[in-house]
Amino acid sequence: MPHVVLVQPQIPPNTGNIARTCAATCTELHLVGPLGFEISDRYLKRAGLDYWPYVKLTHHPDFSSFQTHQQQRGGRLLGFSTKGASNYIQFQFQDSDWLLYGSETTGLSADVLETCTATIYIPMAEAGVRSLNLSVSVAISLFEVRRQLGYLG
């Protein structure tokens, strides 16, 4: 099953909503610091409701620590970005993929994107809209990954 990785998330309710989506889909969630909030933040807990016991959560203090962990487990790093090269619908996902998403304000840094095997975007019809909400982007892409890999139950 692919992993969801939030690199330097800033907004607790977004992370809480993503944790809820990960709980519902039995998807591992990795938070890569520095975080813009404390893990104990009440808004984070509230957005995740009482689903936190169902989230397999790993906190990495920085990207280097995360990379060491990911390299030990294997799989491709896939960076989601408005400047990605591949449309998420046309991209062929694999079971061992790591789906990386950047902070709400800056997205993934150029340094992180350089470590990725591929960069992926979610198309938007209105050119004036810069990006989708982080929790919406994770849900859209995660459910496409699950559809492609046959996790429909």
C-alpha positions in Angstrom: 0.0 0.0 0.0 1.4 3.4 -0.9 2.3 5.9 1.8 1.2 9.5 2.2 4.0 11.9 3.2 3.4 15.5 4.3 6.6 17.6 4.1 6.5 20.5 6.5 2.7 20.8 6.8 1.6 24.1 8.4 -2.2 23.9 9.0 -3.4 21.5 11.7 -6.9 21.0 10.4 -5.5 20.0 7.0 -3.3 17.4 8.6 -6.1 16.2 10.8 -8.4 15.7 7.7 -5.6 13.9 5.9 -5.1 11.6 8.9 -8.8 10.8 8.8 -8.5 9.9 5.1 -5.5 7.7 5.9 -7.3 6.0 8.7 -10.3 5.3 6.4 -8.0 3.8 3.8 -5.5 2.0 6.1 -2.7 4.2 4.5 0.4 5.0 6.5 0.9 8.8 7.2 4.4 10.3 7.5 4.9 13.8 8.8 8.2 15.4 7.9 9.3 18.3 10.0 9.7 21.0 10.9 5.9 21.1 11.4 4.0 24.3 11.7 2.2 23.0 14.8 2.6 20.6 17.7 1.4 17.0 17.2 -0.7 17.5 20.3 -2.4 20.6 18.8 -6.1 20.6 19.6 -7.1 21.6 16.1 -5.2 18.7 14.7 -6.8 16.3 17.1 -10.3 17.8 16.5 -10.0 17.5 12.7 -8.9 13.9 13.1 -11.8 13.3 15.5 -11.6 10.0 17.3 -9.8 8.3 14.4 -6.3 8.8 15.6 -6.0 5.3 17.0 -6.5 4.0 13.4 -3.8 6.1 11.9 -0.3 4.5 11.4 1.6 7.7 12.0 5.4 8.3 11.7 7.0 11.6 12.5 10.3 12.4 10.9 12.2 15.4 12.3 13.5 16.4 8.9 13.7 15.3 5.3 17.0 13.6 5.7 15.6 11.4 8.4 12.6 10.6 6.2 14.9 9.7 3.3 16.9 7.2 5.4 13.6 5.6 6.5 12.2 5.5 2.9 15.4 4.1 1.4 15.4 1.2 4.0 11.9 0.3 2.9 12.2 1.0 -0.8 9.8 2.4 -3.3 9.5 5.5 -5.5 9.2 9.1 -4.3 6.4 10.8 -6.2 6.2 14.6 -5.7 2.8 16.2 -6.1 3.1 19.8 -7.4 1.2 22.2 -9.5 4.3 22.2 -11.7 4.4 18.4 -12.0 5.2 16.7 -15.3 2.5 13.9 -15.2 -1.2 14.1 -14.9 -2.2 12.0 -11.9 -4.9 10.1 -13.9 -2.4 9.0 -16.6 0.4 8.1 -14.1 0.9 4.4 -13.3 1.1 4.0 -9.6 2.8 1.1 -7.7 2.1 -0.5 -4.4 5.4 0.7 -2.9 5.0 4.4 -3.9 5.5 7.3 -1.4 3.2 10.2 -2.3 4.8 13.5 -1.2 2.9 16.7 -0.6 4.5 20.0 0.4 3.3 22.7 2.8 0.1 24.6 2.2 2.0 27.8 1.5 5.0 26.8 -0.5 4.5 23.2 -1.8 7.5 20.9 -2.1 10.9 22.7 -2.4 13.0 22.3 -5.5 15.5 20.2 -3.4 12.8 17.7 -2.4 11.4 17.6 -6.0 14.8 16.7 -7.3 14.8 13.6 -5.1 11.6 12.4 -6.7 11.3 9.7 -9.3 8.4 11.6 -10.9 6.4 14.8 -10.3 2.6 14.7 -10.6 -0.1 17.3 -10.9 -3.9 17.4 -10.5 -5.3 19.4 -13.4 -7.5 22.4 -12.8 -9.7 24.0 -15.4 -9.4 27.6 -14.1 -6.0 29.0 -14.7 -6.6 31.7 -12.0 -6.7 29.0 -9.3 -3.2 28.4 -8.0 -3.8 25.2 -6.1 -6.3 23.0 -4.4 -6.5 22.6 -0.6 -3.8 20.1 0.7 -6.3 17.7 2.2 -8.4 17.7 -1.0 -5.3 17.0 -3.1 -4.3 14.1 -0.9 -7.8 12.6 -1.1 -8.2 13.0 -4.8 -4.8 11.4 -5.6 -4.9 8.7 -2.9 -8.3 7.4 -4.1 -7.0 7.4 -7.7 -4.0 5.3 -6.5 -6.3 2.9 -4.7 -8.5 2.6 -7.8 -5.6 1.8 -10.0 -4.2 -0.7 -7.6 -7.5 -2.4 -7.0 -8.1 -1.3 -3.4 -11.8 -0.7 -4.0 -13.3 -2.6 -1.0 
